[in-house]
Amino acid sequence: MPAEQNTVVEVSFTFSREDYLHYVDFWLKRRRRSHQKWLLQRFGLALGASLVLFLLLNPQAVGLAVALALLLAVSTTWSLRRRQLRRYKHVRQEFLGERTTRISAEGLFGRYSLQEILTYWLAVTEMTEDDNYLFFFTASNGVNVVPKRAFPDANSLEQFREAAKSCRNSSHSQQPPKQP
């Protein structure tokens, strides 16, 4: 095993409500297209169903049926979107508090307030970052968020980042090729 594979890099930090909300905003921006598609589908369903209902109630009032169906579809879609955003931004207490993230050849280890999780590198689908955070997305739709403020200096951050890239790349290169 290469020397860099034996390196273990660990960082501890407090994960706050602001950290969680930042992650939610980051995730929503990344998934904007799928959310728009979801809302458009709900809008079409609400429009179609209410139009049929109003036309069954009064077949002569087509214009009124279309107007009422549009009004109902818009208000329903708006309400769904609002409820969805409120649910995303609701912070459960077990997500907050002290955390530890460790990079090793085996995988990405996370210690949270209620659990400890080891994610093998093959399950880490993407490593990305923005100005203030590192994000490790997993195949199970999980994420490990590490605020950059947890590092005492830029050198420590770069060491953590490089250890993660090196371990992940090494793990993915050892994966056997897929059979056709």
mmCIF file of the C-alpha atoms, coordinates in Angstrom:
data_MODEL
# 
_entry.id   MODEL 
# 
loop_
_atom_site.group_PDB 
_atom_site.id 
_atom_site.type_symbol 
_atom_site.label_atom_id 
_atom_site.label_alt_id 
_atom_site.label_comp_id 
_atom_site.label_asym_id 
_atom_site.label_entity_id 
_atom_site.label_seq_id 
_atom_site.pdbx_PDB_ins_code 
_atom_site.Cartn_x 
_atom_site.Cartn_y 
_atom_site.Cartn_z 
_atom_site.occupancy 
_atom_site.B_iso_or_equiv 
_atom_site.pdbx_formal_charge 
_atom_site.auth_seq_id 
_atom_site.auth_comp_id 
_atom_site.auth_asym_id 
_atom_site.auth_atom_id 
_atom_site.pdbx_PDB_model_num 
ATOM 1   C CA . MET A 1 1   ? 0.000   0.000  0.000   1.00 0.00 ? 1   MET A CA 1 
ATOM 2   C CA . PRO A 1 2   ? 1.375   3.459  -0.853  1.00 0.00 ? 2   PRO A CA 1 
ATOM 3   C CA . ALA A 1 3   ? 2.540   5.633  2.022   1.00 0.00 ? 3   ALA A CA 1 
ATOM 4   C CA . GLU A 1 4   ? -0.264  8.160  1.484   1.00 0.00 ? 4   GLU A CA 1 
ATOM 5   C CA . GLN A 1 5   ? -2.800  5.362  1.938   1.00 0.00 ? 5   GLN A CA 1 
ATOM 6   C CA . ASN A 1 6   ? -1.634  4.844  5.527   1.00 0.00 ? 6   ASN A CA 1 
ATOM 7   C CA . THR A 1 7   ? -2.294  8.475  6.360   1.00 0.00 ? 7   THR A CA 1 
ATOM 8   C CA . VAL A 1 8   ? -5.301  9.185  8.547   1.00 0.00 ? 8   VAL A CA 1 
ATOM 9   C CA . VAL A 1 9   ? -6.577  12.744 8.584   1.00 0.00 ? 9   VAL A CA 1 
ATOM 10  C CA . GLU A 1 10  ? -9.248  13.746 11.078  1.00 0.00 ? 10  GLU A CA 1 
ATOM 11  C CA . VAL A 1 11  ? -11.153 16.918 11.827  1.00 0.00 ? 11  VAL A CA 1 
ATOM 12  C CA . SER A 1 12  ? -13.695 17.714 14.560  1.00 0.00 ? 12  SER A CA 1 
ATOM 13  C CA . PHE A 1 13  ? -16.207 20.538 14.520  1.00 0.00 ? 13  PHE A CA 1 
ATOM 14  C CA . THR A 1 14  ? -19.618 21.689 15.690  1.00 0.00 ? 14  THR A CA 1 
ATOM 15  C CA . PHE A 1 15  ? -22.315 21.364 13.029  1.00 0.00 ? 15  PHE A CA 1 
ATOM 16  C CA . SER A 1 16  ? -24.782 24.231 13.480  1.00 0.00 ? 16  SER A CA 1 
ATOM 17  C CA . ARG A 1 17  ? -28.217 25.145 12.146  1.00 0.00 ? 17  ARG A CA 1 
ATOM 18  C CA . GLU A 1 18  ? -26.535 27.582 9.723   1.00 0.00 ? 18  GLU A CA 1 
ATOM 19  C CA . ASP A 1 19  ? -24.348 24.742 8.412   1.00 0.00 ? 19  ASP A CA 1 
ATOM 20  C CA . TYR A 1 20  ? -27.412 22.586 7.830   1.00 0.00 ? 20  TYR A CA 1 
ATOM 21  C CA . LEU A 1 21  ? -29.324 25.370 6.056   1.00 0.00 ? 21  LEU A CA 1 
ATOM 22  C CA . HIS A 1 22  ? -26.294 26.091 3.868   1.00 0.00 ? 22  HIS A CA 1 
ATOM 23  C CA . TYR A 1 23  ? -26.188 22.429 2.861   1.00 0.00 ? 23  TYR A CA 1 
ATOM 24  C CA . VAL A 1 24  ? -29.935 22.443 2.054   1.00 0.00 ? 24  VAL A CA 1 
ATOM 25  C CA . ASP A 1 25  ? -29.505 25.514 -0.155  1.00 0.00 ? 25  ASP A CA 1 
ATOM 26  C CA . PHE A 1 26  ? -26.514 23.936 -1.898  1.00 0.00 ? 26  PHE A CA 1 
ATOM 27  C CA . TRP A 1 27  ? -28.440 20.692 -2.456  1.00 0.00 ? 27  TRP A CA 1 
ATOM 28  C CA . LEU A 1 28  ? -31.543 22.495 -3.761  1.00 0.00 ? 28  LEU A CA 1 
ATOM 29  C CA . LYS A 1 29  ? -29.480 24.490 -6.254  1.00 0.00 ? 29  LYS A CA 1 
ATOM 30  C CA . ARG A 1 30  ? -27.864 21.277 -7.512  1.00 0.00 ? 30  ARG A CA 1 
ATOM 31  C CA . ARG A 1 31  ? -31.266 19.620 -7.915  1.00 0.00 ? 31  ARG A CA 1 
ATOM 32  C CA . ARG A 1 32  ? -33.139 22.627 -9.263  1.00 0.00 ? 32  ARG A CA 1 
ATOM 33  C CA . ARG A 1 33  ? -34.042 20.927 -12.555 1.00 0.00 ? 33  ARG A CA 1 
ATOM 34  C CA . SER A 1 34  ? -35.497 17.850 -10.904 1.00 0.00 ? 34  SER A CA 1 
ATOM 35  C CA . HIS A 1 35  ? -37.531 20.019 -8.508  1.00 0.00 ? 35  HIS A CA 1 
ATOM 36  C CA . GLN A 1 36  ? -38.857 22.065 -11.397 1.00 0.00 ? 36  GLN A CA 1 
ATOM 37  C CA . LYS A 1 37  ? -39.808 18.880 -13.227 1.00 0.00 ? 37  LYS A CA 1 
ATOM 38  C CA . TRP A 1 38  ? -41.532 17.542 -10.109 1.00 0.00 ? 38  TRP A CA 1 
ATOM 39  C CA . LEU A 1 39  ? -43.510 20.771 -9.681  1.00 0.00 ? 39  LEU A CA 1 
ATOM 40  C CA . LEU A 1 40  ? -44.458 20.880 -13.366 1.00 0.00 ? 40  LEU A CA 1 
ATOM 41  C CA . GLN A 1 41  ? -45.779 17.324 -13.128 1.00 0.00 ? 41  GLN A CA 1 
ATOM 42  C CA . ARG A 1 42  ? -47.871 18.219 -10.064 1.00 0.00 ? 42  ARG A CA 1 
ATOM 43  C CA . PHE A 1 43  ? -49.132 21.358 -11.803 1.00 0.00 ? 43  PHE A CA 1 
ATOM 44  C CA . GLY A 1 44  ? -50.204 19.353 -14.864 1.00 0.00 ? 44  GLY A CA 1 
ATOM 45  C CA . LEU A 1 45  ? -51.900 16.739 -12.730 1.00 0.00 ? 45  LEU A CA 1 
ATOM 46  C CA . ALA A 1 46  ? -53.787 19.353 -10.691 1.00 0.00 ? 46  ALA A CA 1 
ATOM 47  C CA . LEU A 1 47  ? -54.751 21.277 -13.832 1.00 0.00 ? 47  LEU A CA 1 
ATOM 48  C CA . GLY A 1 48  ? -55.990 18.203 -15.685 1.00 0.00 ? 48  GLY A CA 1 
ATOM 49  C CA . ALA A 1 49  ? -57.920 16.759 -12.750 1.00 0.00 ? 49  ALA A CA 1 
ATOM 50  C CA . SER A 1 50  ? -59.593 20.029 -11.809 1.00 0.00 ? 50  SER A CA 1 
ATOM 51  C CA . LEU A 1 51  ? -60.428 20.849 -15.443 1.00 0.00 ? 51  LEU A CA 1 
ATOM 52  C CA . VAL A 1 52  ? -62.142 17.484 -15.884 1.00 0.00 ? 52  VAL A CA 1 
ATOM 53  C CA . LEU A 1 53  ? -63.992 17.946 -12.592 1.00 0.00 ? 53  LEU A CA 1 
ATOM 54  C CA . PHE A 1 54  ? -65.218 21.449 -13.449 1.00 0.00 ? 54  PHE A CA 1 
ATOM 55  C CA . LEU A 1 55  ? -66.271 20.403 -16.961 1.00 0.00 ? 55  LEU A CA 1 
ATOM 56  C CA . LEU A 1 56  ? -68.215 17.458 -15.536 1.00 0.00 ? 56  LEU A CA 1 
ATOM 57  C CA . LEU A 1 57  ? -69.997 19.815 -13.159 1.00 0.00 ? 57  LEU A CA 1 
ATOM 58  C CA . ASN A 1 58  ? -70.886 22.374 -15.854 1.00 0.00 ? 58  ASN A CA 1 
ATOM 59  C CA . PRO A 1 59  ? -70.035 21.393 -19.464 1.00 0.00 ? 59  PRO A CA 1 
ATOM 60  C CA . GLN A 1 60  ? -71.276 24.709 -20.924 1.00 0.00 ? 60  GLN A CA 1 
ATOM 61  C CA . ALA A 1 61  ? -68.928 26.927 -18.902 1.00 0.00 ? 61  ALA A CA 1 
ATOM 62  C CA . VAL A 1 62  ? -65.633 25.977 -20.573 1.00 0.00 ? 62  VAL A CA 1 
ATOM 63  C CA . GLY A 1 63  ? -63.988 29.356 -19.978 1.00 0.00 ? 63  GLY A CA 1 
ATOM 64  C CA . LEU A 1 64  ? -64.944 29.367 -16.312 1.00 0.00 ? 64  LEU A CA 1 
ATOM 65  C CA . ALA A 1 65  ? -63.769 25.747 -15.946 1.00 0.00 ? 65  ALA A CA 1 
ATOM 66  C CA . VAL A 1 66  ? -60.365 26.598 -17.468 1.00 0.00 ? 66  VAL A CA 1 
ATOM 67  C CA . ALA A 1 67  ? -59.964 29.673 -15.262 1.00 0.00 ? 67  ALA A CA 1 
ATOM 68  C CA . LEU A 1 68  ? -60.935 27.799 -12.092 1.00 0.00 ? 68  LEU A CA 1 
ATOM 69  C CA . ALA A 1 69  ? -58.692 24.857 -13.022 1.00 0.00 ? 69  ALA A CA 1 
ATOM 70  C CA . LEU A 1 70  ? -55.730 27.196 -13.585 1.00 0.00 ? 70  LEU A CA 1 
ATOM 71  C CA . LEU A 1 71  ? -56.360 28.948 -10.283 1.00 0.00 ? 71  LEU A CA 1 
ATOM 72  C CA . LEU A 1 72  ? -56.620 25.656 -8.417  1.00 0.00 ? 72  LEU A CA 1 
ATOM 73  C CA . ALA A 1 73  ? -53.512 24.196 -10.112 1.00 0.00 ? 73  ALA A CA 1 
ATOM 74  C CA . VAL A 1 74  ? -51.391 27.282 -9.374  1.00 0.00 ? 74  VAL A CA 1 
ATOM 75  C CA . SER A 1 75  ? -52.465 27.463 -5.737  1.00 0.00 ? 75  SER A CA 1 
ATOM 76  C CA . THR A 1 76  ? -51.962 23.722 -5.234  1.00 0.00 ? 76  THR A CA 1 
ATOM 77  C CA . THR A 1 77  ? -48.487 23.781 -6.789  1.00 0.00 ? 77  THR A CA 1 
ATOM 78  C CA . TRP A 1 78  ? -47.492 26.859 -4.797  1.00 0.00 ? 78  TRP A CA 1 
ATOM 79  C CA . SER A 1 79  ? -48.694 25.209 -1.592  1.00 0.00 ? 79  SER A CA 1 
ATOM 80  C CA . LEU A 1 80  ? -46.803 21.991 -2.354  1.00 0.00 ? 80  LEU A CA 1 
ATOM 81  C CA . ARG A 1 81  ? -43.584 23.900 -3.056  1.00 0.00 ? 81  ARG A CA 1 
ATOM 82  C CA . ARG A 1 82  ? -43.916 25.952 0.098   1.00 0.00 ? 82  ARG A CA 1 
ATOM 83  C CA . ARG A 1 83  ? -44.531 22.857 2.227   1.00 0.00 ? 83  ARG A CA 1 
ATOM 84  C CA . GLN A 1 84  ? -41.596 21.099 0.576   1.00 0.00 ? 84  GLN A CA 1 
ATOM 85  C CA . LEU A 1 85  ? -39.196 23.977 1.311   1.00 0.00 ? 85  LEU A CA 1 
ATOM 86  C CA . ARG A 1 86  ? -40.419 24.208 4.887   1.00 0.00 ? 86  ARG A CA 1 
ATOM 87  C CA . ARG A 1 87  ? -39.801 20.478 5.341   1.00 0.00 ? 87  ARG A CA 1 
ATOM 88  C CA . TYR A 1 88  ? -36.287 20.738 3.882   1.00 0.00 ? 88  TYR A CA 1 
ATOM 89  C CA . LYS A 1 89  ? -35.383 23.624 6.148   1.00 0.00 ? 89  LYS A CA 1 
ATOM 90  C CA . HIS A 1 90  ? -36.719 21.995 9.297   1.00 0.00 ? 90  HIS A CA 1 
ATOM 91  C CA . VAL A 1 91  ? -33.627 21.070 11.288  1.00 0.00 ? 91  VAL A CA 1 
ATOM 92  C CA . ARG A 1 92  ? -33.844 17.957 13.421  1.00 0.00 ? 92  ARG A CA 1 
ATOM 93  C CA . GLN A 1 93  ? -31.723 18.205 16.563  1.00 0.00 ? 93  GLN A CA 1 
ATOM 94  C CA . GLU A 1 94  ? -29.879 14.934 15.913  1.00 0.00 ? 94  GLU A CA 1 
ATOM 95  C CA . PHE A 1 95  ? -28.306 16.524 12.809  1.00 0.00 ? 95  PHE A CA 1 
ATOM 96  C CA . LEU A 1 96  ? -26.640 19.210 14.922  1.00 0.00 ? 96  LEU A CA 1 
ATOM 97  C CA . GLY A 1 97  ? -23.805 19.135 17.416  1.00 0.00 ? 97  GLY A CA 1 
ATOM 98  C CA . GLU A 1 98  ? -20.291 17.781 17.615  1.00 0.00 ? 98  GLU A CA 1 
ATOM 99  C CA . ARG A 1 99  ? -19.000 15.839 14.612  1.00 0.00 ? 99  ARG A CA 1 
ATOM 100 C CA . THR A 1 100 ? -15.802 14.134 13.610  1.00 0.00 ? 100 THR A CA 1 
ATOM 101 C CA . THR A 1 101 ? -14.852 13.239 10.053  1.00 0.00 ? 101 THR A CA 1 
ATOM 102 C CA . ARG A 1 102 ? -11.874 11.015 9.367   1.00 0.00 ? 102 ARG A CA 1 
ATOM 103 C CA . ILE A 1 103 ? -10.238 10.189 6.037   1.00 0.00 ? 103 ILE A CA 1 
ATOM 104 C CA . SER A 1 104 ? -8.447  6.842  5.800   1.00 0.00 ? 104 SER A CA 1 
ATOM 105 C CA . ALA A 1 105 ? -7.640  4.239  3.170   1.00 0.00 ? 105 ALA A CA 1 
ATOM 106 C CA . GLU A 1 106 ? -10.685 2.263  4.289   1.00 0.00 ? 106 GLU A CA 1 
ATOM 107 C CA . GLY A 1 107 ? -13.193 5.051  3.785   1.00 0.00 ? 107 GLY A CA 1 
ATOM 108 C CA . LEU A 1 108 ? -14.815 8.174  5.122   1.00 0.00 ? 108 LEU A CA 1 
ATOM 109 C CA . PHE A 1 109 ? -15.668 7.853  8.805   1.00 0.00 ? 109 PHE A CA 1 
ATOM 110 C CA . GLY A 1 110 ? -18.229 10.146 10.400  1.00 0.00 ? 110 GLY A CA 1 
ATOM 111 C CA . ARG A 1 111 ? -19.071 10.389 14.090  1.00 0.00 ? 111 ARG A CA 1 
ATOM 112 C CA . TYR A 1 112 ? -22.299 12.249 14.769  1.00 0.00 ? 112 TYR A CA 1 
ATOM 113 C CA . SER A 1 113 ? -24.328 12.893 17.895  1.00 0.00 ? 113 SER A CA 1 
ATOM 114 C CA . LEU A 1 114 ? -26.320 9.641  17.639  1.00 0.00 ? 114 LEU A CA 1 
ATOM 115 C CA . GLN A 1 115 ? -24.299 7.398  15.322  1.00 0.00 ? 115 GLN A CA 1 
ATOM 116 C CA . GLU A 1 116 ? -21.028 6.506  13.723  1.00 0.00 ? 116 GLU A CA 1 
ATOM 117 C CA . ILE A 1 117 ? -20.835 5.692  10.011  1.00 0.00 ? 117 ILE A CA 1 
ATOM 118 C CA . LEU A 1 118 ? -18.046 4.311  7.866   1.00 0.00 ? 118 LEU A CA 1 
ATOM 119 C CA . THR A 1 119 ? -18.632 4.948  4.164   1.00 0.00 ? 119 THR A CA 1 
ATOM 120 C CA . TYR A 1 120 ? -16.325 2.956  1.933   1.00 0.00 ? 120 TYR A CA 1 
ATOM 121 C CA . TRP A 1 121 ? -14.707 4.958  -0.850  1.00 0.00 ? 121 TRP A CA 1 
ATOM 122 C CA . LEU A 1 122 ? -16.541 2.994  -3.539  1.00 0.00 ? 122 LEU A CA 1 
ATOM 123 C CA . ALA A 1 123 ? -19.799 4.380  -2.146  1.00 0.00 ? 123 ALA A CA 1 
ATOM 124 C CA . VAL A 1 124 ? -18.606 8.004  -2.295  1.00 0.00 ? 124 VAL A CA 1 
ATOM 125 C CA . THR A 1 125 ? -20.051 9.137  -5.612  1.00 0.00 ? 125 THR A CA 1 
ATOM 126 C CA . GLU A 1 126 ? -18.866 12.730 -5.586  1.00 0.00 ? 126 GLU A CA 1 
ATOM 127 C CA . MET A 1 127 ? -16.592 15.066 -3.669  1.00 0.00 ? 127 MET A CA 1 
ATOM 128 C CA . THR A 1 128 ? -17.291 18.732 -4.213  1.00 0.00 ? 128 THR A CA 1 
ATOM 129 C CA . GLU A 1 129 ? -17.005 22.024 -2.373  1.00 0.00 ? 129 GLU A CA 1 
ATOM 130 C CA . ASP A 1 130 ? -18.059 25.622 -2.323  1.00 0.00 ? 130 ASP A CA 1 
ATOM 131 C CA . ASP A 1 131 ? -16.445 28.616 -0.638  1.00 0.00 ? 131 ASP A CA 1 
ATOM 132 C CA . ASN A 1 132 ? -17.163 27.417 2.900   1.00 0.00 ? 132 ASN A CA 1 
ATOM 133 C CA . TYR A 1 133 ? -17.792 23.659 2.858   1.00 0.00 ? 133 TYR A CA 1 
ATOM 134 C CA . LEU A 1 134 ? -16.590 20.287 1.580   1.00 0.00 ? 134 LEU A CA 1 
ATOM 135 C CA . PHE A 1 135 ? -19.339 17.854 0.525   1.00 0.00 ? 135 PHE A CA 1 
ATOM 136 C CA . PHE A 1 136 ? -18.951 14.079 0.190   1.00 0.00 ? 136 PHE A CA 1 
ATOM 137 C CA . PHE A 1 137 ? -22.029 12.612 -1.545  1.00 0.00 ? 137 PHE A CA 1 
ATOM 138 C CA . THR A 1 138 ? -22.700 8.880  -1.266  1.00 0.00 ? 138 THR A CA 1 
ATOM 139 C CA . ALA A 1 139 ? -24.552 6.323  -3.372  1.00 0.00 ? 139 ALA A CA 1 
ATOM 140 C CA . SER A 1 140 ? -27.231 6.026  -0.685  1.00 0.00 ? 140 SER A CA 1 
ATOM 141 C CA . ASN A 1 141 ? -28.143 9.733  -1.124  1.00 0.00 ? 141 ASN A CA 1 
ATOM 142 C CA . GLY A 1 142 ? -26.248 10.569 2.028   1.00 0.00 ? 142 GLY A CA 1 
ATOM 143 C CA . VAL A 1 143 ? -23.802 13.392 2.459   1.00 0.00 ? 143 VAL A CA 1 
ATOM 144 C CA . ASN A 1 144 ? -20.976 14.223 4.797   1.00 0.00 ? 144 ASN A CA 1 
ATOM 145 C CA . VAL A 1 145 ? -20.577 17.993 5.175   1.00 0.00 ? 145 VAL A CA 1 
ATOM 146 C CA . VAL A 1 146 ? -17.340 19.432 6.543   1.00 0.00 ? 146 VAL A CA 1 
ATOM 147 C CA . PRO A 1 147 ? -17.118 23.180 7.149   1.00 0.00 ? 147 PRO A CA 1 
ATOM 148 C CA . LYS A 1 148 ? -13.799 24.656 6.078   1.00 0.00 ? 148 LYS A CA 1 
ATOM 149 C CA . ARG A 1 149 ? -13.711 26.690 9.290   1.00 0.00 ? 149 ARG A CA 1 
ATOM 150 C CA . ALA A 1 150 ? -12.949 23.414 11.122  1.00 0.00 ? 150 ALA A CA 1 
ATOM 151 C CA . PHE A 1 151 ? -9.380  23.528 9.811   1.00 0.00 ? 151 PHE A CA 1 
ATOM 152 C CA . PRO A 1 152 ? -6.826  25.649 11.666  1.00 0.00 ? 152 PRO A CA 1 
ATOM 153 C CA . ASP A 1 153 ? -5.162  26.803 8.438   1.00 0.00 ? 153 ASP A CA 1 
ATOM 154 C CA . ALA A 1 154 ? -5.229  26.449 4.652   1.00 0.00 ? 154 ALA A CA 1 
ATOM 155 C CA . ASN A 1 155 ? -2.482  23.827 4.770   1.00 0.00 ? 155 ASN A CA 1 
ATOM 156 C CA . SER A 1 156 ? -4.599  21.517 6.969   1.00 0.00 ? 156 SER A CA 1 
ATOM 157 C CA . LEU A 1 157 ? -7.557  21.951 4.637   1.00 0.00 ? 157 LEU A CA 1 
ATOM 158 C CA . GLU A 1 158 ? -5.427  21.117 1.618   1.00 0.00 ? 158 GLU A CA 1 
ATOM 159 C CA . GLN A 1 159 ? -3.968  18.055 3.387   1.00 0.00 ? 159 GLN A CA 1 
ATOM 160 C CA . PHE A 1 160 ? -7.500  16.819 4.174   1.00 0.00 ? 160 PHE A CA 1 
ATOM 161 C CA . ARG A 1 161 ? -8.683  17.470 0.612   1.00 0.00 ? 161 ARG A CA 1 
ATOM 162 C CA . GLU A 1 162 ? -5.674  15.706 -0.943  1.00 0.00 ? 162 GLU A CA 1 
ATOM 163 C CA . ALA A 1 163 ? -5.959  12.718 1.416   1.00 0.00 ? 163 ALA A CA 1 
ATOM 164 C CA . ALA A 1 164 ? -9.611  12.321 0.427   1.00 0.00 ? 164 ALA A CA 1 
ATOM 165 C CA . LYS A 1 165 ? -8.845  12.530 -3.299  1.00 0.00 ? 165 LYS A CA 1 
ATOM 166 C CA . SER A 1 166 ? -5.916  10.140 -3.018  1.00 0.00 ? 166 SER A CA 1 
ATOM 167 C CA . CYS A 1 167 ? -7.777  7.521  -0.986  1.00 0.00 ? 167 CYS A CA 1 
ATOM 168 C CA . ARG A 1 168 ? -10.874 7.706  -3.177  1.00 0.00 ? 168 ARG A CA 1 
ATOM 169 C CA . ASN A 1 169 ? -8.896  7.501  -6.425  1.00 0.00 ? 169 ASN A CA 1 
ATOM 170 C CA . SER A 1 170 ? -6.864  4.585  -5.102  1.00 0.00 ? 170 SER A CA 1 
ATOM 171 C CA . SER A 1 171 ? -10.005 2.750  -4.023  1.00 0.00 ? 171 SER A CA 1 
ATOM 172 C CA . HIS A 1 172 ? -11.748 3.337  -7.352  1.00 0.00 ? 172 HIS A CA 1 
ATOM 173 C CA . SER A 1 173 ? -8.693  2.208  -9.334  1.00 0.00 ? 173 SER A CA 1 
ATOM 174 C CA . GLN A 1 174 ? -8.623  -1.093 -7.405  1.00 0.00 ? 174 GLN A CA 1 
ATOM 175 C CA . GLN A 1 175 ? -12.248 -1.800 -8.265  1.00 0.00 ? 175 GLN A CA 1 
ATOM 176 C CA . PRO A 1 176 ? -12.567 -4.775 -10.642 1.00 0.00 ? 176 PRO A CA 1 
ATOM 177 C CA . PRO A 1 177 ? -13.899 -3.905 -14.123 1.00 0.00 ? 177 PRO A CA 1 
ATOM 178 C CA . LYS A 1 178 ? -17.626 -4.412 -14.640 1.00 0.00 ? 178 LYS A CA 1 
ATOM 179 C CA . GLN A 1 179 ? -18.678 -7.475 -16.577 1.00 0.00 ? 179 GLN A CA 1 
ATOM 180 C CA . PRO A 1 180 ? -20.743 -6.774 -19.749 1.00 0.00 ? 180 PRO A CA 1 
# 
